[in-house]
Amino acid sequence: MSLSLQILETIEQLKEMAKLEEEIWKTAPVPLHQTLTAAKNGGIVIGAYMDGKLVGFVYSFPGFRNGEVYLCSHMMGIDASFRDRGIGCRLKRKQAEEARRRGYRVIRWTYDPLQSRNGYLNLAKLGAVGVEYVENCYGEMNDALNGQLPSDRFIVEWRLDERPTGERSLAKADLLKARSLTVLEAGQRADGLLQPVPRDIDETAAPLLLTAIPLDFPQLKERDFALALEWRLATRALFQRLLVEGWIAAGACRCLEEGVLYYIWKRRSERWQQKGEEE
């Protein structure tokens, strides 16, 4: 089976995208007149086709903030039968390629920081950086993917003229050698589920911080909603504090034996600090 990536801009293509969106989220899709208008006015919509069948898409439109134009990547969806095949990464890289061609230098988007698959893709593989945390970003969302948890989101920035630093894909052993400190651990309960365990330690001397989240948060949420909410509130409080104190989520590494993904936090560079002050 062969995968091809195509720019979507016709009514027929966008109708096909809307159908896939509805199948993935089990809610009404973005209206056709909106996606069509975005595609015709600086937006970038890309579809992933497997032997002629649309199996994934990424939808984006222009954004503007503090005098800077950027590409706002609003939605990416992959057919459930075609996940974990690298399609999402290919869609994002194609999006970046097209964005550069059209003159964009930054892509911004949101994602749920408790979704480890998205965290690993965005921070470890693509090299985006978590720069803001928005509490209950979209209000109550009752679609098939978000459930009833508060819709907290990371805002990530992908600066297309910067290359990822090596630390974004380091193994945990390498991170420990780099004098990183773990400020949020995942402790295993008697039933095997992981619970958040914050650590009260001095972070001032550490070049890197690590925060753990469960690798399979959707399954945890399905088994114990109260525990899922505990994870939401614990990470919300910690991530917001770290960002205020000048840290950014600059990478991620998966630790399969522990069943967690570690976010890698580093101090903002002078450039990032200045940008934060402007915002």
Contacts in CASP RR format, 6 or more apart in sequence:
PFRMAT RR
TARGET T0000
AUTHOR 0000-0000-0000
METHOD contacts of the structure
MODEL  1
MSLSLQILETIEQLKEMAKLEEEIWKTAPVPLHQTLTAAKNGGIVIGAYM
DGKLVGFVYSFPGFRNGEVYLCSHMMGIDASFRDRGIGCRLKRKQAEEAR
RRGYRVIRWTYDPLQSRNGYLNLAKLGAVGVEYVENCYGEMNDALNGQLP
SDRFIVEWRLDERPTGERSLAKADLLKARSLTVLEAGQRADGLLQPVPRD
IDETAAPLLLTAIPLDFPQLKERDFALALEWRLATRALFQRLLVEGWIAA
GACRCLEEGVLYYIWKRRSERWQQKGEEE
1 50 0 8 1.000
1 51 0 8 1.000
2 50 0 8 1.000
2 51 0 8 1.000
3 48 0 8 1.000
3 49 0 8 1.000
3 50 0 8 1.000
3 87 0 8 1.000
3 90 0 8 1.000
4 48 0 8 1.000
4 49 0 8 1.000
4 52 0 8 1.000
5 46 0 8 1.000
5 47 0 8 1.000
5 48 0 8 1.000
5 49 0 8 1.000
5 90 0 8 1.000
5 91 0 8 1.000
5 94 0 8 1.000
6 13 0 8 1.000
6 46 0 8 1.000
6 47 0 8 1.000
6 49 0 8 1.000
7 44 0 8 1.000
7 45 0 8 1.000
7 46 0 8 1.000
7 47 0 8 1.000
7 98 0 8 1.000
8 14 0 8 1.000
8 17 0 8 1.000
8 39 0 8 1.000
8 45 0 8 1.000
8 46 0 8 1.000
8 47 0 8 1.000
8 57 0 8 1.000
9 36 0 8 1.000
9 39 0 8 1.000
9 40 0 8 1.000
9 45 0 8 1.000
11 32 0 8 1.000
11 36 0 8 1.000
13 47 0 8 1.000
14 32 0 8 1.000
14 35 0 8 1.000
14 36 0 8 1.000
14 39 0 8 1.000
14 45 0 8 1.000
15 32 0 8 1.000
16 54 0 8 1.000
17 29 0 8 1.000
17 35 0 8 1.000
17 45 0 8 1.000
17 47 0 8 1.000
17 54 0 8 1.000
17 57 0 8 1.000
17 59 0 8 1.000
18 29 0 8 1.000
18 30 0 8 1.000
18 32 0 8 1.000
18 35 0 8 1.000
19 29 0 8 1.000
20 54 0 8 1.000
20 55 0 8 1.000
20 56 0 8 1.000
20 57 0 8 1.000
20 77 0 8 1.000
20 79 0 8 1.000
21 29 0 8 1.000
21 30 0 8 1.000
21 57 0 8 1.000
21 75 0 8 1.000
21 77 0 8 1.000
22 28 0 8 1.000
22 29 0 8 1.000
23 79 0 8 1.000
24 77 0 8 1.000
24 78 0 8 1.000
24 79 0 8 1.000
24 80 0 8 1.000
24 144 0 8 1.000
24 145 0 8 1.000
25 143 0 8 1.000
25 144 0 8 1.000
25 145 0 8 1.000
26 143 0 8 1.000
26 144 0 8 1.000
27 142 0 8 1.000
27 143 0 8 1.000
27 144 0 8 1.000
30 59 0 8 1.000
30 75 0 8 1.000
35 45 0 8 1.000
35 59 0 8 1.000
38 45 0 8 1.000
38 59 0 8 1.000
38 60 0 8 1.000
38 61 0 8 1.000
39 45 0 8 1.000
41 61 0 8 1.000
41 62 0 8 1.000
42 61 0 8 1.000
42 62 0 8 1.000
42 102 0 8 1.000
43 60 0 8 1.000
43 61 0 8 1.000
43 62 0 8 1.000
43 71 0 8 1.000
44 58 0 8 1.000
44 60 0 8 1.000
44 61 0 8 1.000
44 71 0 8 1.000
44 95 0 8 1.000
44 98 0 8 1.000
44 99 0 8 1.000
44 102 0 8 1.000
45 57 0 8 1.000
45 58 0 8 1.000
45 59 0 8 1.000
45 60 0 8 1.000
46 57 0 8 1.000
46 58 0 8 1.000
46 91 0 8 1.000
46 94 0 8 1.000
46 95 0 8 1.000
46 98 0 8 1.000
47 54 0 8 1.000
47 56 0 8 1.000
47 57 0 8 1.000
47 58 0 8 1.000
47 91 0 8 1.000
48 54 0 8 1.000
48 55 0 8 1.000
48 56 0 8 1.000
48 57 0 8 1.000
48 78 0 8 1.000
48 87 0 8 1.000
48 88 0 8 1.000
48 90 0 8 1.000
48 91 0 8 1.000
49 55 0 8 1.000
50 82 0 8 1.000
55 78 0 8 1.000
55 79 0 8 1.000
55 81 0 8 1.000
55 82 0 8 1.000
55 87 0 8 1.000
56 76 0 8 1.000
56 77 0 8 1.000
56 78 0 8 1.000
56 79 0 8 1.000
56 82 0 8 1.000
56 87 0 8 1.000
56 88 0 8 1.000
56 91 0 8 1.000
57 75 0 8 1.000
57 76 0 8 1.000
57 77 0 8 1.000
57 91 0 8 1.000
58 73 0 8 1.000
58 75 0 8 1.000
58 76 0 8 1.000
58 77 0 8 1.000
58 88 0 8 1.000
58 91 0 8 1.000
58 92 0 8 1.000
58 95 0 8 1.000
59 73 0 8 1.000
59 74 0 8 1.000
59 75 0 8 1.000
59 76 0 8 1.000
60 71 0 8 1.000
60 72 0 8 1.000
60 73 0 8 1.000
60 74 0 8 1.000
60 95 0 8 1.000
60 99 0 8 1.000
60 107 0 8 1.000
60 109 0 8 1.000
61 71 0 8 1.000
61 72 0 8 1.000
61 74 0 8 1.000
62 69 0 8 1.000
62 70 0 8 1.000
62 71 0 8 1.000
62 72 0 8 1.000
63 69 0 8 1.000
63 70 0 8 1.000
63 71 0 8 1.000
63 72 0 8 1.000
63 108 0 8 1.000
64 70 0 8 1.000
65 279 0 8 1.000
66 278 0 8 1.000
66 279 0 8 1.000
68 106 0 8 1.000
69 104 0 8 1.000
70 104 0 8 1.000
70 105 0 8 1.000
70 106 0 8 1.000
70 107 0 8 1.000
70 108 0 8 1.000
70 157 0 8 1.000
71 95 0 8 1.000
71 99 0 8 1.000
71 104 0 8 1.000
71 106 0 8 1.000
71 107 0 8 1.000
71 108 0 8 1.000
72 107 0 8 1.000
72 108 0 8 1.000
72 109 0 8 1.000
73 92 0 8 1.000
73 95 0 8 1.000
73 107 0 8 1.000
73 108 0 8 1.000
73 109 0 8 1.000
74 109 0 8 1.000
76 88 0 8 1.000
76 91 0 8 1.000
76 92 0 8 1.000
77 88 0 8 1.000
78 87 0 8 1.000
78 88 0 8 1.000
88 121 0 8 1.000
89 121 0 8 1.000
89 125 0 8 1.000
89 126 0 8 1.000
92 121 0 8 1.000
92 126 0 8 1.000
93 126 0 8 1.000
95 107 0 8 1.000
96 107 0 8 1.000
96 126 0 8 1.000
96 158 0 8 1.000
96 160 0 8 1.000
99 107 0 8 1.000
99 160 0 8 1.000
100 160 0 8 1.000
104 160 0 8 1.000
105 159 0 8 1.000
105 160 0 8 1.000
105 161 0 8 1.000
106 157 0 8 1.000
106 158 0 8 1.000
106 159 0 8 1.000
106 160 0 8 1.000
107 128 0 8 1.000
107 157 0 8 1.000
107 158 0 8 1.000
107 160 0 8 1.000
108 155 0 8 1.000
108 156 0 8 1.000
108 157 0 8 1.000
108 158 0 8 1.000
109 122 0 8 1.000
109 155 0 8 1.000
109 156 0 8 1.000
109 158 0 8 1.000
110 134 0 8 1.000
110 137 0 8 1.000
110 153 0 8 1.000
110 154 0 8 1.000
110 155 0 8 1.000
110 156 0 8 1.000
111 118 0 8 1.000
111 119 0 8 1.000
111 122 0 8 1.000
111 153 0 8 1.000
111 154 0 8 1.000
111 156 0 8 1.000
112 118 0 8 1.000
112 146 0 8 1.000
112 151 0 8 1.000
112 152 0 8 1.000
112 153 0 8 1.000
112 154 0 8 1.000
113 119 0 8 1.000
113 133 0 8 1.000
113 152 0 8 1.000
113 153 0 8 1.000
113 154 0 8 1.000
113 213 0 8 1.000
113 235 0 8 1.000
113 239 0 8 1.000
113 249 0 8 1.000
113 263 0 8 1.000
114 213 0 8 1.000
114 214 0 8 1.000
114 217 0 8 1.000
114 228 0 8 1.000
114 231 0 8 1.000
114 232 0 8 1.000
114 235 0 8 1.000
115 217 0 8 1.000
115 218 0 8 1.000
116 213 0 8 1.000
116 214 0 8 1.000
116 215 0 8 1.000
116 216 0 8 1.000
116 217 0 8 1.000
116 252 0 8 1.000
116 254 0 8 1.000
116 260 0 8 1.000
116 261 0 8 1.000
119 252 0 8 1.000
119 261 0 8 1.000
119 263 0 8 1.000
120 252 0 8 1.000
120 254 0 8 1.000
120 261 0 8 1.000
122 128 0 8 1.000
122 156 0 8 1.000
122 158 0 8 1.000
123 129 0 8 1.000
123 130 0 8 1.000
123 156 0 8 1.000
123 168 0 8 1.000
123 249 0 8 1.000
123 250 0 8 1.000
123 251 0 8 1.000
123 252 0 8 1.000
123 263 0 8 1.000
123 264 0 8 1.000
124 168 0 8 1.000
124 169 0 8 1.000
124 251 0 8 1.000
124 252 0 8 1.000
124 253 0 8 1.000
125 169 0 8 1.000
126 158 0 8 1.000
126 164 0 8 1.000
127 158 0 8 1.000
127 164 0 8 1.000
127 168 0 8 1.000
127 251 0 8 1.000
128 156 0 8 1.000
128 157 0 8 1.000
128 158 0 8 1.000
129 156 0 8 1.000
129 157 0 8 1.000
129 158 0 8 1.000
129 159 0 8 1.000
129 248 0 8 1.000
129 249 0 8 1.000
129 250 0 8 1.000
129 251 0 8 1.000
129 272 0 8 1.000
130 154 0 8 1.000
130 155 0 8 1.000
130 156 0 8 1.000
130 157 0 8 1.000
130 248 0 8 1.000
130 249 0 8 1.000
130 250 0 8 1.000
131 155 0 8 1.000
131 156 0 8 1.000
131 157 0 8 1.000
131 243 0 8 1.000
131 248 0 8 1.000
131 249 0 8 1.000
131 272 0 8 1.000
131 276 0 8 1.000
132 154 0 8 1.000
132 155 0 8 1.000
132 243 0 8 1.000
133 152 0 8 1.000
133 153 0 8 1.000
133 154 0 8 1.000
133 155 0 8 1.000
133 236 0 8 1.000
133 239 0 8 1.000
133 240 0 8 1.000
133 243 0 8 1.000
134 152 0 8 1.000
134 153 0 8 1.000
134 154 0 8 1.000
134 155 0 8 1.000
135 150 0 8 1.000
135 152 0 8 1.000
135 236 0 8 1.000
135 240 0 8 1.000
136 150 0 8 1.000
136 151 0 8 1.000
136 152 0 8 1.000
137 151 0 8 1.000
137 152 0 8 1.000
137 153 0 8 1.000
138 151 0 8 1.000
138 153 0 8 1.000
139 150 0 8 1.000
139 151 0 8 1.000
140 148 0 8 1.000
140 151 0 8 1.000
141 147 0 8 1.000
141 151 0 8 1.000
142 148 0 8 1.000
147 221 0 8 1.000
148 225 0 8 1.000
149 221 0 8 1.000
149 228 0 8 1.000
149 229 0 8 1.000
149 232 0 8 1.000
150 232 0 8 1.000
150 236 0 8 1.000
152 232 0 8 1.000
152 235 0 8 1.000
152 236 0 8 1.000
154 239 0 8 1.000
154 249 0 8 1.000
156 249 0 8 1.000
165 250 0 8 1.000
167 175 0 8 1.000
167 178 0 8 1.000
167 208 0 8 1.000
167 250 0 8 1.000
167 251 0 8 1.000
167 264 0 8 1.000
167 266 0 8 1.000
168 250 0 8 1.000
168 251 0 8 1.000
168 252 0 8 1.000
168 264 0 8 1.000
169 251 0 8 1.000
169 253 0 8 1.000
170 178 0 8 1.000
170 253 0 8 1.000
170 264 0 8 1.000
171 253 0 8 1.000
172 210 0 8 1.000
172 253 0 8 1.000
172 255 0 8 1.000
172 262 0 8 1.000
175 208 0 8 1.000
175 210 0 8 1.000
175 253 0 8 1.000
175 262 0 8 1.000
175 264 0 8 1.000
178 207 0 8 1.000
178 208 0 8 1.000
179 206 0 8 1.000
179 207 0 8 1.000
179 208 0 8 1.000
180 206 0 8 1.000
180 207 0 8 1.000
180 208 0 8 1.000
180 209 0 8 1.000
180 210 0 8 1.000
180 264 0 8 1.000
181 199 0 8 1.000
181 201 0 8 1.000
181 203 0 8 1.000
181 206 0 8 1.000
181 208 0 8 1.000
181 209 0 8 1.000
181 210 0 8 1.000
182 199 0 8 1.000
182 209 0 8 1.000
182 210 0 8 1.000
182 211 0 8 1.000
182 212 0 8 1.000
182 262 0 8 1.000
183 198 0 8 1.000
183 199 0 8 1.000
183 201 0 8 1.000
183 203 0 8 1.000
183 209 0 8 1.000
183 210 0 8 1.000
183 211 0 8 1.000
183 238 0 8 1.000
183 242 0 8 1.000
184 196 0 8 1.000
184 197 0 8 1.000
184 198 0 8 1.000
184 199 0 8 1.000
184 210 0 8 1.000
184 211 0 8 1.000
184 212 0 8 1.000
184 234 0 8 1.000
184 235 0 8 1.000
184 238 0 8 1.000
185 196 0 8 1.000
185 197 0 8 1.000
185 198 0 8 1.000
185 199 0 8 1.000
185 212 0 8 1.000
186 194 0 8 1.000
186 195 0 8 1.000
186 196 0 8 1.000
186 197 0 8 1.000
186 212 0 8 1.000
186 213 0 8 1.000
186 214 0 8 1.000
186 258 0 8 1.000
186 259 0 8 1.000
186 260 0 8 1.000
187 194 0 8 1.000
187 195 0 8 1.000
187 196 0 8 1.000
187 197 0 8 1.000
188 194 0 8 1.000
188 195 0 8 1.000
189 195 0 8 1.000
193 220 0 8 1.000
193 223 0 8 1.000
193 224 0 8 1.000
193 227 0 8 1.000
194 214 0 8 1.000
194 220 0 8 1.000
194 259 0 8 1.000
194 260 0 8 1.000
195 227 0 8 1.000
195 230 0 8 1.000
195 231 0 8 1.000
196 212 0 8 1.000
196 230 0 8 1.000
196 231 0 8 1.000
196 234 0 8 1.000
196 235 0 8 1.000
198 234 0 8 1.000
198 238 0 8 1.000
203 209 0 8 1.000
203 245 0 8 1.000
207 266 0 8 1.000
207 267 0 8 1.000
208 264 0 8 1.000
208 265 0 8 1.000
208 266 0 8 1.000
209 242 0 8 1.000
209 247 0 8 1.000
209 264 0 8 1.000
209 265 0 8 1.000
209 266 0 8 1.000
210 262 0 8 1.000
210 263 0 8 1.000
210 264 0 8 1.000
210 265 0 8 1.000
211 235 0 8 1.000
211 238 0 8 1.000
211 239 0 8 1.000
211 242 0 8 1.000
211 262 0 8 1.000
211 263 0 8 1.000
211 265 0 8 1.000
212 255 0 8 1.000
212 258 0 8 1.000
212 260 0 8 1.000
212 261 0 8 1.000
212 262 0 8 1.000
212 263 0 8 1.000
213 231 0 8 1.000
213 235 0 8 1.000
213 260 0 8 1.000
213 261 0 8 1.000
213 263 0 8 1.000
214 220 0 8 1.000
214 231 0 8 1.000
214 259 0 8 1.000
214 260 0 8 1.000
214 261 0 8 1.000
215 254 0 8 1.000
215 256 0 8 1.000
215 259 0 8 1.000
215 260 0 8 1.000
215 261 0 8 1.000
216 259 0 8 1.000
217 228 0 8 1.000
217 231 0 8 1.000
220 227 0 8 1.000
220 228 0 8 1.000
220 231 0 8 1.000
221 228 0 8 1.000
239 249 0 8 1.000
242 265 0 8 1.000
246 267 0 8 1.000
246 268 0 8 1.000
246 273 0 8 1.000
247 265 0 8 1.000
247 266 0 8 1.000
247 267 0 8 1.000
247 268 0 8 1.000
248 265 0 8 1.000
248 266 0 8 1.000
248 267 0 8 1.000
248 268 0 8 1.000
248 272 0 8 1.000
249 263 0 8 1.000
249 264 0 8 1.000
249 265 0 8 1.000
250 264 0 8 1.000
250 265 0 8 1.000
250 266 0 8 1.000
251 263 0 8 1.000
251 264 0 8 1.000
252 261 0 8 1.000
252 262 0 8 1.000
252 263 0 8 1.000
252 264 0 8 1.000
253 261 0 8 1.000
253 262 0 8 1.000
253 264 0 8 1.000
254 260 0 8 1.000
254 261 0 8 1.000
254 262 0 8 1.000
255 261 0 8 1.000
255 262 0 8 1.000
268 276 0 8 1.000
END
